């Protein structure tokens, strides 16, 4: 069995705040496209829906981006 790192609430941010938190990675417009295409661009693992709200696990987002660079 694989040990998964614990997810804390500080790792989960509302998806709308990612361009503000990481402006060097995504502009608002490019982030909107990434969110819409998350099932196809390899970043779906980083997204979590809580009720009607969509959140991003920033640690998993970094892992997804890093794995894309390794390919």
C-alpha positions as YAML, in Angstrom:
chain: A
units: angstrom
residues:
- id: 1
  name: UNK
  ca: [0.00, 0.00, 0.00]
- id: 2
  name: UNK
  ca: [1.29, 3.42, -0.93]
- id: 3
  name: UNK
  ca: [1.50, 6.16, 1.69]
- id: 4
  name: UNK
  ca: [-0.08, 9.37, 0.50]
- id: 5
  name: UNK
  ca: [1.03, 12.66, 2.01]
- id: 6
  name: UNK
  ca: [-1.55, 14.33, 4.18]
- id: 7
  name: UNK
  ca: [-3.49, 17.13, 2.54]
- id: 8
  name: UNK
  ca: [-3.92, 20.23, 4.64]
- id: 9
  name: UNK
  ca: [-6.36, 23.06, 4.13]
- id: 10
  name: UNK
  ca: [-3.47, 25.36, 3.29]
- id: 11
  name: UNK
  ca: [-2.79, 23.18, 0.23]
- id: 12
  name: UNK
  ca: [-6.34, 23.69, -1.07]
- id: 13
  name: UNK
  ca: [-7.02, 27.04, -2.68]
- id: 14
  name: UNK
  ca: [-10.06, 28.19, -4.66]
- id: 15
  name: UNK
  ca: [-9.33, 27.68, -8.34]
- id: 16
  name: UNK
  ca: [-9.93, 31.37, -9.08]
- id: 17
  name: UNK
  ca: [-7.02, 32.44, -6.86]
- id: 18
  name: UNK
  ca: [-4.30, 30.43, -8.64]
- id: 19
  name: UNK
  ca: [-3.42, 33.17, -11.19]
- id: 20
  name: UNK
  ca: [-3.14, 35.67, -8.32]
- id: 21
  name: UNK
  ca: [-1.02, 33.33, -6.22]
- id: 22
  name: UNK
  ca: [1.19, 32.16, -9.11]
- id: 23
  name: UNK
  ca: [1.21, 34.94, -11.73]
- id: 24
  name: UNK
  ca: [4.51, 33.67, -13.14]
- id: 25
  name: UNK
  ca: [2.79, 30.42, -14.19]
- id: 26
  name: UNK
  ca: [-0.63, 31.44, -15.46]
- id: 27
  name: UNK
  ca: [-2.42, 34.55, -16.62]
- id: 28
  name: UNK
  ca: [-6.13, 34.70, -15.83]
- id: 29
  name: UNK
  ca: [-7.04, 33.85, -19.41]
- id: 30
  name: UNK
  ca: [-4.64, 30.92, -19.70]
- id: 31
  name: UNK
  ca: [-5.77, 29.59, -16.31]
- id: 32
  name: UNK
  ca: [-9.42, 29.63, -17.43]
- id: 33
  name: UNK
  ca: [-8.41, 27.47, -20.39]
- id: 34
  name: UNK
  ca: [-6.41, 25.10, -18.15]
- id: 35
  name: UNK
  ca: [-9.41, 24.67, -15.82]
- id: 36
  name: UNK
  ca: [-11.79, 23.94, -18.70]
- id: 37
  name: UNK
  ca: [-9.35, 21.45, -20.26]
- id: 38
  name: UNK
  ca: [-8.15, 19.84, -17.00]
- id: 39
  name: UNK
  ca: [-9.38, 16.37, -18.01]
- id: 40
  name: UNK
  ca: [-7.22, 16.54, -21.14]
- id: 41
  name: UNK
  ca: [-4.08, 18.36, -20.00]
- id: 42
  name: UNK
  ca: [-2.96, 16.09, -17.14]
- id: 43
  name: UNK
  ca: [-3.90, 18.47, -14.32]
- id: 44
  name: UNK
  ca: [-7.24, 16.91, -13.31]
- id: 45
  name: UNK
  ca: [-5.58, 15.16, -10.36]
- id: 46
  name: UNK
  ca: [-4.95, 18.55, -8.72]
- id: 47
  name: UNK
  ca: [-8.61, 19.61, -8.69]
- id: 48
  name: UNK
  ca: [-11.13, 18.76, -5.94]
- id: 49
  name: UNK
  ca: [-14.77, 19.68, -5.82]
- id: 50
  name: UNK
  ca: [-16.20, 20.42, -2.37]
- id: 51
  name: UNK
  ca: [-19.92, 20.96, -2.64]
- id: 52
  name: UNK
  ca: [-20.31, 23.39, -5.52]
- id: 53
  name: UNK
  ca: [-16.85, 24.92, -5.06]
- id: 54
  name: UNK
  ca: [-13.79, 23.86, -7.06]
- id: 55
  name: UNK
  ca: [-10.43, 23.85, -5.30]
- id: 56
  name: UNK
  ca: [-6.86, 23.17, -6.39]
- id: 57
  name: UNK
  ca: [-4.35, 21.22, -4.34]
- id: 58
  name: UNK
  ca: [-1.22, 23.27, -4.94]
- id: 59
  name: UNK
  ca: [1.15, 20.43, -4.03]
- id: 60
  name: UNK
  ca: [-0.47, 18.09, -6.55]
- id: 61
  name: UNK
  ca: [-0.57, 20.88, -9.14]
- id: 62
  name: UNK
  ca: [3.20, 21.27, -8.76]
- id: 63
  name: UNK
  ca: [3.65, 17.50, -9.11]
- id: 64
  name: UNK
  ca: [1.53, 17.46, -12.27]
- id: 65
  name: UNK
  ca: [3.46, 20.33, -13.81]
- id: 66
  name: UNK
  ca: [6.75, 18.67, -12.87]
- id: 67
  name: UNK
  ca: [5.71, 15.35, -14.40]
- id: 68
  name: UNK
  ca: [4.78, 17.12, -17.65]
- id: 69
  name: UNK
  ca: [8.25, 18.65, -17.82]
- id: 70
  name: UNK
  ca: [9.83, 15.21, -17.35]
- id: 71
  name: UNK
  ca: [8.02, 13.81, -20.41]
...
